[in-house]
Amino acid sequence: MDAVLDRPMKEILGELALSAEVRSALLGQPGDLHDALDAAKNYEQGRWQSFQEAMERLWLPEACAPECFQIADRSMNAILL
């Protein structure tokens, strides 16, 4: 979002109705949601070592990633469409 809007992420997030936990994750602060975001980004970008590390921090098996990714994608499409 920050690159598209050419504004700092912190400024953009201040204008959105997000929970403190979501806001923290998007700003890179440690926590489960940040680890989940990190896992998703690394999975999508094929950075397998970083993906594996994020999944280990979440105590999730790597094998669940494709299904989790599809569920998240369907959820976002339902929200945005």
C-alpha positions in Angstrom: 0.0 0.0 0.0 2.8 2.4 0.9 4.4 2.1 -2.5 1.1 2.5 -4.4 0.0 5.5 -2.3 3.5 7.0 -2.0 3.0 7.5 1.7 4.5 6.0 4.8 2.8 2.8 5.9 2.3 4.1 9.4 0.4 7.1 8.1 -1.8 5.0 5.9 -2.6 2.6 8.7 -3.6 5.5 10.9 -6.5 6.1 8.6 -7.8 2.6 8.5 -10.1 0.8 10.9 -7.7 -2.0 12.0 -7.1 -3.7 15.2 -3.9 -2.9 17.1 -2.6 -6.4 16.4 -3.1 -6.1 12.6 -1.6 -2.6 12.6 1.4 -4.0 14.5 1.9 -6.9 12.1 1.8 -4.6 9.1 4.4 -2.4 10.7 6.7 -5.3 11.2 6.4 -5.7 15.0 6.9 -9.3 16.3 3.8 -11.5 16.9 1.8 -14.3 15.5 0.1 -12.1 12.8 3.4 -10.8 11.7 4.7 -14.4 11.4 1.7 -15.3 9.4 2.2 -12.4 7.1 5.8 -13.2 6.8 5.0 -16.9 6.0 2.5 -15.8 3.3 4.8 -13.3 1.6 7.7 -15.8 1.6 5.5 -18.6 0.3 4.2 -16.3 -2.5 7.7 -15.2 -3.4 9.3 -18.7 -3.3 11.7 -17.9 -0.4 11.4 -21.3 1.0 13.9 -21.1 3.9 12.3 -17.9 5.2 8.9 -19.5 4.7 9.9 -22.6 6.7 11.2 -20.4 9.5 8.0 -18.4 9.7 5.9 -21.6 9.7 8.1 -23.0 12.5 7.5 -19.9 14.6 3.8 -20.4 14.1 4.0 -24.1 15.0 2.3 -25.0 11.7 3.3 -27.8 9.3 4.5 -26.5 5.9 2.0 -28.9 4.2 -1.0 -26.7 5.3 0.3 -23.7 3.5 -1.4 -24.3 0.1 -4.8 -24.8 1.7 -4.3 -21.8 4.0 -3.3 -19.6 1.1 -6.4 -20.7 -0.9 -8.7 -20.0 2.0 -7.2 -16.5 2.6 -7.4 -15.8 -1.1 -11.1 -16.8 -1.2 -11.8 -14.7 1.9 -10.2 -11.6 0.5 -12.0 -12.0 -2.8 -15.3 -12.3 -1.0 -14.5 -9.1 0.9 -13.3 -7.1 -2.1 -15.7 -8.2 -4.7 
